[in-house]
Amino acid sequence: MLKMAGEVEIFKMEKRQDAIKIEELKGSLAHLQNHPAEPPILKPPAGPSDLEKNLETETKYLRDKLREQERLQEAKMRLWEQ
């Protein structure tokens, strides 16, 4: 009987400790819910993205096309001057 009484006291003590721990965790949870996490810091990509590569390719193509048109225009101007 004394053994059971001792076990009951142990369980009551554990219950009080668990209740305290639960209240601490509730407080921590409330704090975390009121303070949203900061967004992670993203590292810049190691190299250009596919979109940047495509834009660079398109830009180069358009520059080359413009130079070709300029050369053709200059050639036409020289022909007209003759």
ZAZAVO-857421 format. One record per residue (C-alpha): x, y, z. Coordinates in pm, 1 decimal, m for minus. Each point is the difference from the previous one (the first is absolute). Layout:
residues N
xx=X | yy=Y | zz=Z
...
***
This chain:
residues 82
xx=0.0 | yy=0.0 | zz=0.0
xx=285.1 | yy=238.6 | zz=81.3
xx=156.3 | yy=m87.6 | zz=m332.5
xx=m320.2 | yy=102.8 | zz=m182.2
xx=m20.2 | yy=323.5 | zz=198.6
xx=359.7 | yy=77.2 | zz=m97.4
xx=m75.8 | yy=m70.5 | zz=m365.1
xx=m307.4 | yy=224.1 | zz=14.9
xx=214.3 | yy=283.8 | zz=136.8
xx=254.6 | yy=m57.0 | zz=m276.6
xx=m276.3 | yy=11.3 | zz=m263.0
xx=m142.6 | yy=320.3 | zz=153.0
xx=344.3 | yy=160.1 | zz=m5.5
xx=53.7 | yy=m106.4 | zz=m361.6
xx=m344.5 | yy=136.4 | zz=m87.8
xx=88.7 | yy=339.8 | zz=152.0
xx=332.4 | yy=3.0 | zz=m185.8
xx=m176.3 | yy=m90.4 | zz=m323.9
xx=m257.7 | yy=276.0 | zz=56.7
xx=281.5 | yy=252.2 | zz=52.8
xx=175.5 | yy=m120.7 | zz=m314.2
xx=m326.0 | yy=24.8 | zz=m198.0
xx=m47.0 | yy=360.5 | zz=113.9
xx=359.0 | yy=83.0 | zz=m97.8
xx=m54.3 | yy=m154.2 | zz=m342.6
xx=m327.3 | yy=190.7 | zz=m45.4
xx=185.1 | yy=322.0 | zz=79.9
xx=273.6 | yy=m85.3 | zz=m248.9
xx=m258.5 | yy=m86.1 | zz=m264.7
xx=m187.0 | yy=327.2 | zz=54.9
xx=327.4 | yy=191.1 | zz=m27.8
xx=91.8 | yy=m175.6 | zz=m324.0
xx=m345.3 | yy=54.8 | zz=m148.4
xx=21.6 | yy=372.8 | zz=74.7
xx=346.3 | yy=30.1 | zz=m152.7
xx=0.8 | yy=m154.8 | zz=m346.5
xx=324.9 | yy=m150.3 | zz=m115.2
xx=223.0 | yy=214.1 | zz=m215.5
xx=18.0 | yy=m116.0 | zz=m359.6
xx=309.7 | yy=m199.7 | zz=m79.8
xx=284.5 | yy=187.6 | zz=m162.4
xx=22.8 | yy=m122.3 | zz=m356.0
xx=338.1 | yy=m37.2 | zz=m160.3
xx=30.8 | yy=151.2 | zz=m345.4
xx=12.7 | yy=m257.6 | zz=m277.6
xx=342.0 | yy=m132.3 | zz=m94.0
xx=m41.8 | yy=108.2 | zz=m360.8
xx=m247.7 | yy=162.2 | zz=m233.9
xx=m349.7 | yy=m144.8 | zz=m10.7
xx=m148.7 | yy=m151.0 | zz=m314.7
xx=m198.5 | yy=319.2 | zz=m54.3
xx=316.8 | yy=210.9 | zz=24.6
xx=178.6 | yy=m232.3 | zz=m243.6
xx=m289.4 | yy=25.1 | zz=m245.2
xx=m4.3 | yy=379.0 | zz=30.8
xx=375.4 | yy=17.1 | zz=m59.7
xx=m35.8 | yy=m220.5 | zz=m308.9
xx=m287.6 | yy=210.5 | zz=m133.2
xx=190.7 | yy=323.5 | zz=69.5
xx=305.8 | yy=m129.1 | zz=m186.1
xx=m218.1 | yy=m106.2 | zz=m292.7
xx=m166.3 | yy=342.3 | zz=m18.3
xx=336.2 | yy=182.1 | zz=20.2
xx=136.9 | yy=m213.7 | zz=m281.6
xx=m314.1 | yy=62.9 | zz=m204.8
xx=31.7 | yy=376.2 | zz=59.4
xx=366.9 | yy=m0.1 | zz=m109.5
xx=m94.0 | yy=m192.1 | zz=m312.6
xx=m272.6 | yy=254.5 | zz=m82.7
xx=244.1 | yy=286.6 | zz=61.3
xx=253.4 | yy=m157.1 | zz=m238.2
xx=m269.6 | yy=m49.6 | zz=m264.4
xx=m115.4 | yy=360.6 | zz=38.9
xx=357.8 | yy=127.0 | zz=m33.0
xx=49.3 | yy=m213.1 | zz=m311.2
xx=m320.3 | yy=140.5 | zz=m152.9
xx=113.4 | yy=355.2 | zz=80.0
xx=333.9 | yy=m60.6 | zz=m174.2
xx=m180.3 | yy=m135.9 | zz=m306.3
xx=m223.9 | yy=307.9 | zz=m15.2
xx=302.6 | yy=229.6 | zz=27.2
xx=166.2 | yy=m152.9 | zz=m306.3
***
